[in-house]
Amino acid sequence: GNEGATLPDSYKHLLRHGLLPLHKPSGMILWRDQQPLLDLYHKTLVQCIGAIVTLDKNLIGEVIQYIIHPEVWPLEGKREDGGTRLANTPKLVLLLHEIDTYIGLLELDIT
């Protein structure tokens, strides 16, 4: 395990204020192609976050909570202005794979 791991505050700051907010964009590069903006840098983003949470796996829960927060997770339903907000299915697929990656990092610690 990594109990007692002391991760420098600068790493936690980078994670919380630099890397995690990069999940927020929900736009598409081109709507007709259904490629979410996040897809442009998602693989590298997951690698960077994975490198940090591998050093302190206690952060994995915090990362997953951030990803499933309504500001990041694409939801269907009513917008505040009364319009309809559409789910961004391609972004959901990316986020689900990302969460699976972090859960996989936890499973490596069990054995």
Salt bridges, closest charged atoms under 4 A:
ASP33 OD1 - ARG32 NH1 3.16
GLU62 OE2 - ARG16 NE 2.53
GLU71 OE1 - LYS24 NZ 3.03
ASP81 OD1 - ARG79 NE 3.12
GLU98 OE2 - HIS23 NE2 2.75
GLU98 OE1 - HIS42 NE2 2.73
ASP109 OD1 - LYS57 NZ 3.52
